[in-house]
Amino acid sequence: MADSKSLRRRSPRLPSNSPSAAENGRPLAPTTAEEKMRRRSPRTSARSSSPILGISPKFADLAAEQPSKKHKVSPSPKEKSRSSNACSPKSADLGAEQPSKKKIMAEGKILRRSPRTSTRSSSPSRGISPKSADLALEQPLEKPKASSSPKKESKSSNACSPAVSEEKILRRSPRTSTQLSSLTSDIHGGLSSADLTVEQRSKKRKESPSPKSKSKSNNTGSTVEQPSKKPNTSPSPSPKKKIKSSNACFFVGDPISIDRARQLWPHRYEEKGKGCKGQNKTPIDDDEDGLVLNIKCHYAQASVIGSVLELGDCAYGEERGPNYVGRILEFFETVEGEYYFSVQWFFRAEDTVMKEHAAFHDKKRLFYSDLRNVNLLDCIVSKVKVVQVDSTLNAKSIPPCDFYYDMKYSVDYSTFHTIVTNNFRASNDLSSNSTETVHMGGANINPYLEEVPVIYRSNKAELALLDLYSGCGAMSTGLCFGAKIAGADLVTRWAVDFNEAACQSVKLNHPETQVRNESAEDFFELLKEWQKLTKRFENDVETRSNLRLSKINDFEKESHDNKVPSGEYEVLKLVDICYGDPNKTGNRGLKFKVRWKGYGPSGDTWEPIEGLKKCQDAIRDFVIEGFKSKILPLPGDVDVVCGGPPCQGISGVNRYRNIDAPLDDDRNRQIIVFMDIVKFLQPKYVLMENVVDILKFANGYLGRYALSQLVSMNYQARLGIMAAGCYGLPQFRLRVFLWGAHPHERLPQFPLPTHDVVLRGGAPSEFERNIVAYDEEQPRELERALLLSDAISDLPIVTNSEIRDEMPYGKDPETEFQRYIRSTKDETTSSMSHGEKEIKKSVLYDHRPIQLNEDDYCRACEVPRRKGASFRDFPGVVIGADNKVMLDPTGERVLLPSGKPLVPDYAMTFEEGKSRKPFGRLWWDETVATVFTRVDSHNQTVLHPVQDRVLTVRECARLQGFHDYYKLCGTVKERYRQIGNAVALPVARALGYALGMAWLKLAGDDPLVILPPKFSFSTIVQLPPSSSSEVDG
């Protein structure tokens, strides 16, 4: 039996020198001989959620840190990486893959970091900028020690100089993210903010004395007395600080009382004040920080180039290029007399996974983050005004500001989601002058931003779904099934596909759906024309009585008896509408299908709207009736848009792919059309599916484009990679899914696996952290991996020449999967009335194979009926030492009755003669990598285990999770194509459940959700609604 492994989220400890170590839009900095940063210990990085970076690469060159006492792992030379010049914007972003104990995806495990990392640490401890979060090589650190060495003091104070080779980089406590609050002017000193512009402050800063000329390591140029043996526990003036008039950066006012500081920042004052006594501080019991600062005291204000900054203000961080923007969380002084501040960073669009697609976004738009770290005070350039706005606000409604933000960005699953505060307003200024304050414990505290549930209840009875590129309807079918389990009524109202046979399959299985057989481009043009028509007749839509329409129907019945004079044609009514060229005349445009008076449906013709100028009443009646029945959606009518836009230009078999400009390839432009339709219809939710190559080709160009488009339209977004085998199928089939959600809706989660899986490939290395899977150390209860026998062992024997579309089963189901897959439509949709029992029809559809030609059938019969058998077992074939096949030179070549060789040349040369795929026979304890759009015994392992034929249409459908009642239309080849192009139903069903939970406001903020027990093989009737739980982070 094949080995089954749990699909796991990769560890962030991927080797830093890996060619794929940049992730989600964050290229790595070049490695040089001077880049001698050490990794933090494996124990520390194992629980890190995001790149732990420290002082900004834009602020300073990264220094080599010494091993801490807590982490005494000595790194090998191979572990030394990352540039001391990590401040380069090219070396930046959050999603860097961390040093790994071992990368074992090839051995059957995909590792991902623990969710604890994401919830407990999100800030860097090296590299102030979010751009440099990719440089997350966390290094063992030594506790800072007070030193009178001028050399060391110079290094510490010169943190902003590019020439610095070493500095004391201080890392934030992991508790900062959950326990920090902002202070306001009640505990501030007497100085007020200077009215200087950003440009004036920057200019003034540049004119200030260089840090190199300062004699002390406190970043201020002031003479600081040695800390007293006993810390001062009450606020008092600080006359001990002798501030020079030319000083650029210093703290203002009295220190915050020790008692108050302990309440606000307990992680800085542990071990009964040891940090304030100048003693070496014992690291707290958390691997996230190997070092906690020796704090002397905290302050509420600081002066930078004549401008006073308060806690909660936003500021620029120094950089040769665009300055970084962050929100100040702490001001504090260490016992060594050094001045520091902690900061929470914002991201520009280009700093995120979107990379080069940031051009779609306003330059003033930022994204909030959990990225925090500690930096020297003189790294601040100036104060800036950043406001929070509602994502639905028009750009003209944004108040005057330097920057604004409306979403939060997280590296986990490349997530962009709405931020809601306790006291949310349309514009919430984060600067000290406008931040609302509340009284807390004797001090004025700025309300710290907290995410709270967004609840916008709707009285809508059902959700209307549009399935673009629908194929045979698998994706929408699964979504509706899953949403029903959650308690949401999701209904597929419209489906669009260019393939006629696929549209027929949708209509056959979903007669209530408006199915349109046309291209997505033509459908988009039709939507725009339909909107114009409804606006043109909007008054009639509201006031027109049904009497007029009933008279038209009566007139239609009588019209068949009235003969029209020869040569004359009269329009009875319009029966359909389209955009394009249905008559193949070369003239594209808006067309109506006309029912002619005296003729039946067989006489209907497509006529351009220009030729119906005298038929305005007929057009009006058609529009009124179409509006009422919603034959086409208008903006606001669609709640969910799903689809998998084909991107044939990225196919690996295409030798002429446009790597430099993928969207210039017409074969890749469907993703643009998909996003255009989303923008036009403005649905509440969006779900896009695609092959993994969308993240592999051209450094994930198309995937990043799709994500950026959604965010630019102010949709929340989340990207995940899911394996079909993890949800109860005997195939691996890795696919990419992109969620989008309106700012006022919950962002749907990704459902965690329910089954072990036999791994058959992997995700692109840059996006391994997007794989939907459990973490290495996370407890899980997974069902065993499904195998081929679980899916098809109960099906009747058929031959290579089988032509029946229907047949009896012949025997009872043998496995849980088989019992579930035989469920009727009423059982899966819960459409039976209470107490009603449906008699199951013991009829099997589409259990027929594509017929092999006579020669290939003879070859199939020669393949032994055992595991691993293929053409390599044919007589006359020998296997060389290099695993290559060759013909036996000592014997004659075996021929078939037709005179052709038994061993074809194409099999001998396929994959350089090393492949087992040609005429390969599957076995009962195996799985398939994926179900293809065609079955070809020449280059695929598709022969049945014990029957001399390829897998049938129904067998392939079962491998995709289609119920046996789901019938397909078209030729056998077309049916295979529909199955191969489909989204695996169990995956769509699990996503539908997550969608339903989001719609009902039952979903949490975590990116992952655990499905109910026995979810995979239970019908709606059997499952209790909404019985899920979130991942314990």
BAPA-474183 format. One record per residue (C-alpha): residue in one letter; x, y, z. Coordinates in steps of 0.1 Angstrom, whole numbers, plus 5000, padded with zeros to 4 digits. Layout:
N
aXYZ...
% end
This chain:
1033
m500050005000a501250354992d502550555021s500150815033k501251135050s499551425065l499651735044r501351975067r502252335067r505852395060s508252515087p509352875083r512852745089l513752705052p517452765045s517953125039n520253065009s517552864991p516953004957s513253014966a513553174999a511753484989e508053464993n504953654985g506653944968r509653974990p512953914972l515953834993a518954064997p522153954980t524553755001t528053895005a531153825025e530154095049e526753955056k527553755087m524253755106r523553445126r520353255127r518353235159s518252885174p515852635158r513852635190t513253005187s512353005151a510152705154r507452915170s507953235151s504953345132s506453595109p509853715100i511453835132l513354145121g514754425141i515954765132s515054885098p517354795070k516355135057f517555285090a520755095094d522954815083l522154505102a524654415128a526054075137e524353975170q525953755196p524353425208s522153475238k522453265269k519053115262h520053005228k523552875227v523352705193s526352795173p525552835137s527552675110p529052885082k526252765059e523852925083k525353265080s523453475054r521553795048s523154125040s524154385065n522754615039a519354455043c517854795041s517654765003p514054774992k514754484970s515454275000a512154325016d508854165026l507153965052g506853625037a510453505038e510853135044q512653075076p515652855082s514452495083k515552185102k514951995070k512852035039i511051705035m508251775010a509851534986e509651265013g505951315017k505551605042i504651965035l505652165065r504152485076r504852705106s502652685136p499652905140r500953005173t503553195155s501053405136t499153495167r501953565191s504553715170s504353925140s507054175143p510554175131s513454185154r515854295127g514854535100i512454815107s510754795073p508054565064k509954535031s512754365049a510654115067d511853865042l515153875059a513753685089l516853495099e516453525136q519753525154p520753415189l521253735208e523253845238k521754065264p522954425261k525654515286a526454855298s529954945285s532055245287s533855155255p533655455231k533955215202k530855025213e528955335221s529655485187k528255175171s525155185191s524355545186n525055545149a522255305141c521055515112s524455525094p524955295064a528555265074v527755095107s528854725108e527554635143e524854765166k522854655195i519654535180l516854505205r513954275200r510454325212s508754105237p506153865223r503654005247t503854345231s501354245204t498554175229q499154395259l500354735246s498255045248s499055405237l499555695261t498456055256s499256395269d498156355305i501556185312h503456395289g505856685296g505557045287l506757065251s504257085223s504556975186a506257205162d504357315132l506757195106t505957015073v507456675066e509856835041q510957095067r511556835094s513556615070k515656905060k516157015096r517156655105k519756645078e521256975091s521556835126p524856705140s525856355129p525456075154k529056005149s529956315169k527956205199s529956085229k527355875245s525355575232n521955735240n521155875206t520656215219g524056365223s523256435260t525456345289v523656075309e524455985344q524955625354p521655465366s521255455403k521355135422k517655175431p515255265403n513055575408t509555455412s507755785409p507556035380s509956325384p511656585363s514856465346p517356735355k520056475353k519856485315k521956765302i520556825268k522657015243s520857285223s521857115190n520456785201a518056625175c516356345194f515556325231f512756235254v510456505268g508956535302d508956315332p509255935329i506155735333s505855595368i507255245372d503955115385r502055255355a504755125331r504554775346q500854775339l501254885303w504454695294p504854405319h507154225295r509754495300y509754475338e509954125349e511953945377k511054215402g512654505383k515954335374g515754525341c515854855359k518654765382g521054715354q521354335359n521354085331k517654005325t516553645324p514553595292i510953545296d509453195291d508853225254d511053125225e509853425205d512353655223g515753535233l516353875250v514354135269l515754475273n517154615305i514654895309k515355205330c512055385324h509455465298y508455805284a505255945268q506856195245a510056245225s511356545205v512756475171i514156765151g512057005171s508756815166v507256645196l505956295191e503556115214l502655755218g500255665191d501655905166c502855795132a506355865119y508655815090g511555585094e514855685077e515655545043r517455655012g514355574991p510755605003n510655625041y508855365060v505755455080g505055315115r502955385146i504855455178l503955215207e506755285232f509455525242f511955395267e515555435280t517755145289v520055125319e522955185295g521455525286e520255435251y517055575237y514655345219f511155335206s508955035195v506855065164q504154885145w504654905108f502454985078f503054835044r502954995010a501254784983e504654704967d505954575000t503254295001v502653984980m501354214952k504854324942e504854484908h501054504907a501054784933a500455034904f496754964908h496755124942d496855484955k500355584965k498955714998r497355385006l498955175034f498154845049y498154795087s500154495100d501254315131l504854375123r506554535153n510054595165v512454815185n514755075171l517055355182l515255685186d517255875161c515955655133i512755865133v512756115105s509556305111k505956295122v503356205096k499556205096v497955865089v494255815091q492055505091v489155515066d486355285057s487155065027t483955175011l484755545011n485255724979a488755854974k487356214974s485956155009i489256075025p490256365048p493556555043c496456335054d499956205044f498655845042y495555645049y494855275056d491655065054m492954705056k495354495074y497954275057s499153935070v501653705054d499553405064y497653305033s498553645018t495553795036f494154145033h491154205056t489154485071i490054645103v487354755127t488054945159n486054975191n485255335183f485355315145r484655625125a484755695088s488055865095n490055785126d493255995128l496155815145s498156125153s498156255188n496256575180s493056395169t493156055186e490255995209t491255935245v489555755274h490355765311m492055455324g493655425358g494555785363a496055835328n494655925294i495055615272n494655615235p492355325226y494555065210l493354935177e491554595182e489854385157v486254315165p483554125147v482054295117i478354225118y476054335090r473054115092s470954065061n467353965057k468053805023a466553455022e469153314998l472453394982a472553414944l475553264927l477053324892d479353044880l481753174853y483652924832s481252684848g482152364828c479752104839g478952284871a481152114897m482352424915s478952584920t477352244929g479852184956l479652534970c475852504973f476052164990g478552295016a476752625022k473552425029i475352225056a476352555072g472752665071a472952915042d470752885011l473152934982v471552894948t473252894914r471153144893w473453184864a476152974847v478353074817d480652854796f481852854760n481552474757e478152364745a478352014759a479352144793c476352384793q474052094784s475351904814v474652204837k471152244823l470451874827n471451864863h470352214873p467252294853e466552604875t469752774864q470053034836v472752874815r474453074788n476652914762e478953204753s482353334760a483053534792e483953834770d480653834752f478853774785f480554084800e479554294770l475954164773l475754264810k476654624801e474154634773w471454484796q472054744822k471555014795l468254854784t466954824820k467755194826r466055284794f462855114804e463155154842n459955354845d458055084826v459654814848e458054984878t454655074864r453854824837s450954604846n450954224841l447754274819r449854384789l452054074792s449153834796k447553984765i450753914746n450753554757d447153524745f448053684712e450953434708k448553144711e446253284685s449053394661h449853034651d446453014633n446853344615k448853304583v451153584573p451253674536s454053524516g457353734517e456253924549y457453844584e456053994616v457753984650l455653794675k457953844705l461653834715v462653514733d466453564741i469253804740c473053774734y476053974725g478453844697d478053694663p475753394665n475053404628k478753394619t478453704597g481453884611n479254154627r479454154665g476954334686l473754304706k471354054692f467753934700k466353594692v463053664674r459953444674w458153514641k454453524638g453153204623y456253014631g457352794659p460652784679s462352604650g461952924630d463653154656t466453374642w469053604658e468553964647p470654274655i468954544676e469554794648g467054594627l464354604653k463854984654k460154934647c459754674674q460254894705d457154744722a458554394718i461954504732r460254684761d458154374769f461254154767v463254374790i460354404816e459854034817g463553964817f464154204846k461454044867s462753694861k466353804863i467453634831l470653844835p472253984866l472654354873p475054514897g473954414932d471954104920v474853864925d476053764959v478753514949v480853494918c482953184914g484953054885g488252924872p489453144843p491552934820c495153054816q496452834788g499453054782i501052934814s500852564805g504152384809v503652214776n503552554758r507052634745y506152984735r505053124769n505453504774i507353514807d508053894805a504454004800p502053714807l498953934803d499954024768d499253664758d495553644747r495453294763n495953444797r493553734794q490553544808i491753634843i491354004833v487753934820f486953754853m488054054873d486254294850i482954104856v483554114894k484154484893f480954544873l478654314893q480154394928p479254074945k479554014982y481953724977v484353604951l486053264947m488553204919e490252874912n493252794891v496052554886v499252584907d501152714877i499453044883l501853084912k504852924895f504853084861a506753414859n507253434896g503553404903y502753704881l499153614873g498353504909r499653834922y497754024896a494453854907l495053924943s496054284936q492954344915l490654224943v492354444969s492354744945m488554704943n488554714982y487754344985q489254155014a491353875000r492953545010l494953294989g495352924997i496552604980m494452294986a494951924978a491851734968g493051414985c492951595019y489151605016g488351245009l489451154973p492050904960q493851174940f496251454951r495251734927l496752054940r494752374932v494952744941f491852924955l491453294960w488753424983g487353774980a484853945004h483154285005p484654505033h481354465053e481354085051r483253825069l486253695049p485753315044q488253085059f489952785043p488752445056l491452225071p492051875058t489851585069h492051305055d495651195052v496851205016v499351024994l501551314983r502051334945g503851674940g504152004958a503452374958p505752644945s508352714971e507653084973f504053004983e504452705006r503152905035n499852925016i499252555017v496052475036a497252215061y497852155098d501052265114e503752025123e503152035160q499352095158p497151805171r494851655144e492551365139l492551275103e490950985085r493150755065a493950835029l491550705004l492750464977l491450354943s489650054957d487650274980a486250464951i485550214923s485649854935d481849824935l481349924898p480349654874i482749494849v482649664815t484749594784n486849814761s483849834737e481149924762i478650174746r475750174772d475150504790e472950344817m473250014835p472449854868y475049844896g474949474900k476149474937d475949674969p478449944979e481549814997t482950125014e481850435031f482850645001q480750424978r477650445000y478050825000i478750864963r475550664955s473450924974t470551074955k470251434947d467451484972e469651334999t472551564991t470351874989s467851785016s464951854992m462751575004s459751675025h459551555061g458851195064e459151135027k461350845014e462750834980i463150504962k466750494949k467150404913s469750134909v470950294877l474550384869y475350654843d478350714821h480150394830r481850354797p485450404786i486850564755q487550274732l491150184725n492050104689e492849744680d496649774685d496449954718y493849704731c496249424722r498949604741a496649654771c495949284772e499749214774v500149424806p500249194836r497449244862r499649334891k500949654908g503449864889a502949684855s503449874823f504949834788r508249764806d506849414812f506349344775p508449074759g511549204742v512049494767v515149514790i515949774817g519449914817a521450014847d520450374843n516750274844k516350334807v514450084786m515949924755l515049644731d516549304738p519349284712t519348904714g515848854703e513548954675r511049234679v507549114688l504849224663l501149264667p498549104644s498449434624g502249404618k503149694641p505549634669l504249544703v506549794720p505950124702d508850364697y506950644715a506950444747m510650374744t511550744741f508950894764e510751084792e514050954778g512950594783k512750624821s509050644825r506650374836k503550564824p502950424789f500350144792g500750164830r498249974851l496850134882w496449924914w493849904941d496150044969e497250344948t495950694940v496250914910a498151234909t495251414891v492351344867f493151474833t490851614806r491651314784v492750964790d495750844770s497350514775h500350624755n501650854782q499450804813t498950534839v495250494833l494650114827h492149954851p493749724877v492149404865q490249494833d491949554799r490749904793v491250264805l489150404834t485650484824v483950834825r482150734857e485350604874c487050934866a483951124879r484150934912l487751024915q486551394913g483751334938f480751354915h477751164927d476550884906y473351064898y475251344880k474851284843l477051424816c476251524780g478251514749t480651264733v482751034755k485751264748e483751574758r482651404790y486151314800r487151684793q484351814815i485451584844g489051674840n488352054840a486152034870v486852144906a486951844928l483451844945p484651764980v486952064979a484152294966r481852154992a484252225020l484752585007g481052625005y480752535041a483252805049l481353055028g478152975045m479753025079a481053355068w477753475054l476053375087k478653575107l479753245124a483353245110g486253365131d489253585122d491653285119p492453195083l491552825089v488552645101i488052285112l485252105095p482551905114p483251545122k482551295094f482051595070s483351425039f480951135036s477851275053t474751405035i473051725046v470351515062q472851345084l474951645095p473951895121p474252245108s477152475117s479052235138s482552365131s485352505152e488252735145v491852635147d493352685181g496052925175
% end
